Amino acid sequence: MLKVLIDRYIRDGQPVGSRTLSRDAGLDLSPATIRNVMSDLEELGFITSPHTSAGRVPTVAGYRFFVDTLLNVKPLDAKSVEQLRSELGIELATSELLESATGLLSGVTALAGVVTLPRHEHALFSRVEFLPLSDNRVLGILVTSEGEVQNRMIMTERACSPAELQQASNYLNELFAGKDLSAVRGTLLNEMQEARSTMNRMMMTAMQMADQILEKNQSEDYIMAGQTNLMEFHELCDIDKLRNLFDAFNKKREILSLLDQCVHGDGIQIFIGEESGYQTLDECSMVTAPYQVDGQIVGVLGVIGPTRMAYDRVIPIVDATARLLGAALNQKE
């Protein structure tokens, strides 16, 4: 009964009543029996009744039980896989492959597609240099242990002399050289909060500049496509909800936090509604899968949509796209 109700709600987006359930379930049950079953499901917390309707809609707990227990997910057929593969050709540059995968996820599912940039698990902070520009602008140059060089334009609260910038880079290089790049920013934030009163001006300026470099680097950790697809779902098209949702997409921190969890997970990961821990995403679900290069997980991709997304269709698309993207990147190595 729960599966029939959720399938119907995913399809139509309207509260489901006992008459509709009786017709869709194909069971020889009286309306009274169906109402009793629905009452039991409501007591279990799997469905709820909106104030404006006598019908029922799934709760997050209901969706979770549905996804974990009742969902019948079938792998994509060979033709569909081949169509996806044709969009992720090895002749594309890595950046083009990632853009293509994001657009592919968005286009095929009609939801928002997201792909994190490949990252190497053991990239370490090697050194940072600061070059003065005009006004209060500084060019920050971050070098990783793998030789990757990232240039970032940052702003300081005051103009800094070349000598001060050299002193700041020396301080940071001594403090962070050889440390895991992903952990450096957390250390920076803790240091600034705990030692603000004891830091001299140069140390604080150095910390703030390093934080800007790493924040800008973090903000570019994923690419996204198809956000406007979410405007097609009535439960998300409230102007305030959309504004908050798009703001979260632009700031990226909440989404990145979830994606980081998925990198360390095993296979398909699904966050439904409030399971994300972020109020902005309470009416959204995220389905993700990691992709690998040389047997190592280097990133994650997936889709974001309403909680009533067609999980049985979305899950195999995300899974297949992750495998195909990894295969394409492997062939480029």
C-alpha positions as CSV (number, residue, x, y, z in Angstrom):
1,M,0.0,0.0,0.0
2,L,2.8,2.4,0.9
3,K,4.6,1.7,-2.4
4,V,1.5,2.4,-4.4
5,L,0.9,5.6,-2.5
6,I,4.5,6.9,-3.0
7,D,4.6,5.8,-6.7
8,R,1.4,7.8,-7.3
9,Y,2.6,10.8,-5.4
10,I,6.0,10.9,-7.2
11,R,4.1,10.8,-10.5
12,D,1.4,13.4,-9.8
13,G,2.6,15.4,-6.8
14,Q,-0.9,15.5,-5.3
15,P,-2.1,14.0,-2.0
16,V,-3.3,10.5,-2.5
17,G,-6.8,9.5,-1.2
18,S,-8.2,6.1,-0.4
19,R,-10.3,5.9,-3.6
20,T,-7.2,6.4,-5.7
21,L,-5.3,3.8,-3.7
22,S,-8.1,1.3,-4.1
23,R,-8.0,1.8,-7.9
24,D,-4.3,1.8,-8.3
25,A,-3.5,-1.1,-5.9
26,G,-5.8,-3.4,-7.7
27,L,-6.7,-5.1,-4.4
28,D,-10.2,-6.2,-3.4
29,L,-10.3,-4.1,-0.3
30,S,-13.0,-1.9,1.0
31,P,-12.5,1.9,1.3
32,A,-12.8,1.4,5.1
33,T,-9.9,-1.1,5.2
34,I,-7.7,1.1,3.1
35,R,-8.4,4.0,5.4
36,N,-7.4,1.9,8.3
37,V,-4.2,0.9,6.6
38,M,-3.5,4.5,5.9
39,S,-4.1,5.4,9.5
40,D,-1.6,2.8,10.6
41,L,1.0,4.1,8.1
42,E,0.4,7.6,9.5
43,E,0.9,6.4,13.0
44,L,4.2,4.8,11.9
45,G,5.3,8.2,10.6
46,F,5.4,7.1,6.9
47,I,2.7,9.4,5.6
48,T,1.0,12.5,6.7
49,S,-2.1,14.5,5.8
50,P,-1.8,18.1,4.6
51,H,-4.2,20.5,6.2
52,T,-5.8,21.3,2.8
53,S,-6.5,17.7,1.7
54,A,-8.0,14.5,2.9
55,G,-5.3,12.6,1.0
56,R,-1.9,11.6,2.3
57,V,1.7,12.4,1.2
58,P,4.9,10.6,2.1
59,T,7.2,11.8,4.9
60,V,10.9,11.6,4.9
61,A,10.7,8.4,6.9
62,G,8.2,7.0,4.4
63,Y,10.6,7.8,1.5
64,R,13.5,6.3,3.3
65,F,11.6,3.0,4.0
66,F,10.4,3.0,0.3
67,V,14.0,3.5,-1.0
68,D,15.6,1.0,1.3
69,T,13.0,-1.7,1.2
70,L,10.3,-1.4,-1.5
71,L,12.2,0.1,-4.4
72,N,12.9,-2.1,-7.4
73,V,15.9,-0.6,-9.2
74,K,17.0,-2.1,-12.5
75,P,20.3,-1.4,-14.2
76,L,20.1,0.7,-17.4
77,D,19.7,-1.3,-20.6
78,A,22.6,-1.6,-23.0
79,K,21.2,1.0,-25.4
80,S,20.8,3.6,-22.7
81,V,24.3,3.0,-21.4
82,E,25.7,3.4,-24.9
83,Q,23.9,6.7,-25.3
84,L,25.4,8.0,-22.1
85,R,28.9,6.7,-23.2
86,S,28.6,8.5,-26.5
87,E,28.3,11.8,-24.6
88,L,31.5,11.1,-22.5
89,G,34.1,10.5,-25.2
90,I,37.7,10.3,-24.3
91,E,38.5,12.8,-27.0
92,L,37.2,15.5,-24.6
93,A,39.5,17.4,-22.3
94,T,39.0,16.7,-18.6
95,S,37.2,19.9,-18.0
96,E,34.9,19.2,-21.0
97,L,34.2,15.7,-19.7
98,L,33.1,17.1,-16.3
99,E,30.9,19.7,-17.9
100,S,29.4,17.1,-20.2
101,A,28.7,14.7,-17.3
102,T,27.0,17.5,-15.4
103,G,24.8,18.5,-18.3
104,L,24.1,14.9,-19.1
105,L,22.8,14.2,-15.6
106,S,20.7,17.3,-15.7
107,G,19.3,16.7,-19.2
108,V,18.5,13.0,-18.7
109,T,16.8,13.3,-15.3
110,A,15.3,16.9,-15.7
111,L,16.8,17.7,-12.3
112,A,20.0,19.5,-11.2
113,G,23.2,17.7,-12.0
114,V,26.4,18.1,-10.0
115,V,29.9,16.8,-10.4
116,T,32.9,17.5,-8.1
117,L,36.2,18.2,-9.7
118,P,38.7,15.3,-9.4
119,R,40.9,15.6,-6.4
120,H,43.8,13.5,-5.2
121,E,43.3,12.2,-1.7
122,H,46.8,13.0,-0.5
123,A,47.4,16.4,-2.0
124,L,49.4,18.4,0.5
125,F,50.1,22.0,1.1
126,S,53.5,22.8,-0.3
127,R,53.9,26.6,-0.2
128,V,52.0,29.8,-0.8
129,E,53.3,33.1,-2.1
130,F,51.7,36.6,-2.1
131,L,52.3,39.3,-4.7
132,P,51.1,42.9,-4.2
133,L,48.7,44.4,-6.8
134,S,47.0,47.7,-6.8
135,D,45.0,49.0,-3.8
136,N,44.2,46.3,-1.3
137,R,44.4,43.4,-3.8
138,V,46.9,40.6,-3.6
139,L,47.7,37.7,-5.9
140,G,47.9,34.5,-3.9
141,I,49.8,31.6,-5.4
142,L,49.1,28.2,-3.9
143,V,51.3,25.2,-4.8
144,T,50.4,21.7,-3.8
145,S,52.8,18.7,-3.2
146,E,51.8,17.4,-6.7
147,G,53.1,20.6,-8.3
148,E,49.6,22.0,-9.1
149,V,49.7,25.8,-9.0
150,Q,46.5,27.8,-8.3
151,N,46.3,31.6,-8.6
152,R,43.8,33.5,-6.6
153,M,42.9,37.2,-6.4
154,I,42.3,38.1,-2.7
155,M,41.4,41.3,-0.8
156,T,43.1,42.5,2.3
157,E,41.7,44.9,4.9
158,R,44.7,47.2,4.3
159,A,47.5,47.7,1.8
160,C,50.4,45.4,2.5
161,S,54.0,46.0,1.6
162,P,56.1,43.4,-0.3
163,A,58.1,42.8,2.9
164,E,54.9,42.1,4.9
165,L,53.6,39.8,2.2
166,Q,56.9,37.9,2.2
167,Q,56.7,37.6,6.0
168,A,53.1,36.3,5.8
169,S,54.0,33.6,3.2
170,N,57.1,32.5,5.3
171,Y,54.8,32.2,8.4
172,L,52.2,30.1,6.6
173,N,54.7,27.9,4.8
174,E,56.4,27.1,8.1
175,L,53.0,26.4,9.7
176,F,51.3,24.3,7.1
177,A,54.0,22.8,4.7
178,G,53.4,19.1,4.2
179,K,49.9,19.1,5.8
180,D,46.8,17.7,4.1
181,L,45.3,20.5,2.0
182,S,41.7,19.5,2.9
183,A,42.5,19.9,6.6
184,V,44.4,23.2,6.4
185,R,41.4,25.4,6.2
186,G,39.8,23.9,9.2
187,T,43.0,24.5,11.2
188,L,43.0,28.1,9.9
189,L,39.5,28.8,11.1
190,N,40.2,27.3,14.5
191,E,43.4,29.2,14.9
192,M,41.7,32.5,14.0
193,Q,38.9,31.9,16.5
194,E,41.0,30.7,19.4
195,A,44.1,32.9,19.1
196,R,42.6,36.2,17.7
197,S,43.6,38.1,20.9
198,T,47.2,36.8,20.9
199,M,48.0,37.1,17.2
200,N,49.9,40.1,16.0
201,R,48.6,42.0,12.9
202,M,50.9,40.2,10.5
203,M,49.9,36.8,11.7
204,M,46.2,37.6,11.5
205,T,46.5,39.1,8.0
206,A,48.4,36.0,6.9
207,M,45.7,33.7,8.2
208,Q,42.9,35.8,6.6
209,M,44.7,35.7,3.2
210,A,45.3,32.0,3.4
211,D,41.6,31.4,4.3
212,Q,40.6,33.4,1.2
213,I,42.8,31.3,-1.0
214,L,41.4,28.0,0.3
215,E,37.8,29.3,0.4
216,K,38.0,30.3,-3.2
217,N,39.6,26.9,-4.0
218,Q,36.8,25.1,-2.2
219,S,34.1,27.1,-3.9
220,E,35.3,25.8,-7.2
221,D,35.2,22.1,-6.1
222,Y,32.1,21.3,-8.1
223,I,30.2,22.3,-11.2
224,M,26.4,22.3,-11.5
225,A,23.8,22.4,-14.3
226,G,20.1,22.4,-14.6
227,Q,19.2,24.3,-11.4
228,T,16.3,25.9,-13.2
229,N,14.7,22.5,-13.7
230,L,13.8,22.6,-10.0
231,M,11.4,25.5,-10.8
232,E,9.1,23.0,-12.5
233,F,8.1,21.3,-9.2
234,H,5.4,23.1,-7.4
235,E,6.7,22.2,-3.9
236,L,9.9,24.0,-4.7
237,C,8.7,27.0,-6.7
238,D,7.8,29.2,-3.8
239,I,9.9,32.3,-4.3
240,D,11.5,32.2,-0.8
241,K,12.4,28.5,-1.1
242,L,13.9,29.1,-4.5
243,R,15.9,32.1,-3.3
244,N,17.3,30.1,-0.4
245,L,18.0,27.0,-2.6
246,F,19.8,29.0,-5.3
247,D,21.7,30.9,-2.6
248,A,22.9,27.5,-1.2
249,F,23.9,26.5,-4.7
250,N,25.9,29.7,-5.2
251,K,27.7,29.6,-1.8
252,K,28.3,25.8,-2.3
253,R,29.4,25.1,1.3
254,E,26.3,23.0,2.3
255,I,26.3,21.1,-1.0
256,L,30.1,20.5,-0.7
257,S,29.7,19.2,2.8
258,L,27.2,16.5,1.6
259,L,29.3,15.6,-1.4
260,D,32.4,15.2,0.8
261,Q,30.5,12.7,2.9
262,C,29.6,10.8,-0.3
263,V,33.2,10.6,-1.3
264,H,33.9,8.5,1.8
265,G,30.7,6.4,1.4
266,D,30.3,3.2,-0.5
267,G,28.5,3.3,-3.8
268,I,25.2,5.1,-4.2
269,Q,24.4,7.6,-1.4
270,I,21.0,9.1,-1.0
271,F,20.0,12.0,1.3
272,I,16.3,12.5,1.6
273,G,14.9,15.8,2.8
274,E,16.0,16.8,6.3
275,E,18.5,13.9,6.4
276,S,21.0,16.4,4.8
277,G,21.1,18.3,8.0
278,Y,20.6,21.6,6.1
279,Q,17.2,23.3,6.4
280,T,17.5,24.8,2.9
281,L,17.4,21.2,1.5
282,D,14.5,19.9,3.6
283,E,12.3,19.4,0.5
284,C,15.1,18.1,-1.7
285,S,16.8,14.8,-2.2
286,M,20.4,14.2,-3.4
287,V,21.4,10.9,-5.1
288,T,25.2,10.5,-5.6
289,A,27.8,8.0,-6.7
290,P,31.6,8.2,-6.6
291,Y,33.8,8.0,-9.6
292,Q,37.2,6.4,-9.7
293,V,40.5,6.9,-11.5
294,D,43.2,4.1,-11.1
295,G,41.0,2.4,-8.6
296,Q,40.9,5.4,-6.3
297,I,37.8,7.5,-5.6
298,V,38.6,11.0,-6.8
299,G,35.2,12.6,-7.0
300,V,31.4,12.2,-6.8
301,L,28.5,13.1,-9.1
302,G,24.8,13.1,-8.7
303,V,21.5,14.9,-9.0
304,I,19.5,17.2,-6.7
305,G,15.7,17.3,-7.0
306,P,12.5,17.3,-5.0
307,T,12.0,14.5,-2.4
308,R,9.4,13.0,-4.8
309,M,11.9,12.3,-7.6
310,A,11.7,9.1,-9.5
311,Y,14.3,7.2,-7.5
312,D,14.0,4.0,-9.5
313,R,15.0,5.9,-12.7
314,V,17.5,8.3,-11.2
315,I,19.6,5.8,-9.2
316,P,20.7,3.7,-12.2
317,I,21.4,6.8,-14.3
318,V,23.7,8.3,-11.6
319,D,25.4,4.9,-11.1
320,A,26.0,4.4,-14.8
321,T,27.2,8.0,-15.4
322,A,29.7,7.7,-12.5
323,R,31.1,4.5,-14.0
324,L,31.3,5.9,-17.5
325,L,33.0,9.1,-16.3
326,G,35.6,7.2,-14.4
327,A,36.2,4.9,-17.4
328,A,36.7,8.0,-19.7
329,L,39.1,9.6,-17.2
330,N,41.1,6.4,-16.8
331,Q,41.6,6.2,-20.6
332,K,43.0,9.7,-20.5
333,E,45.6,8.9,-17.8
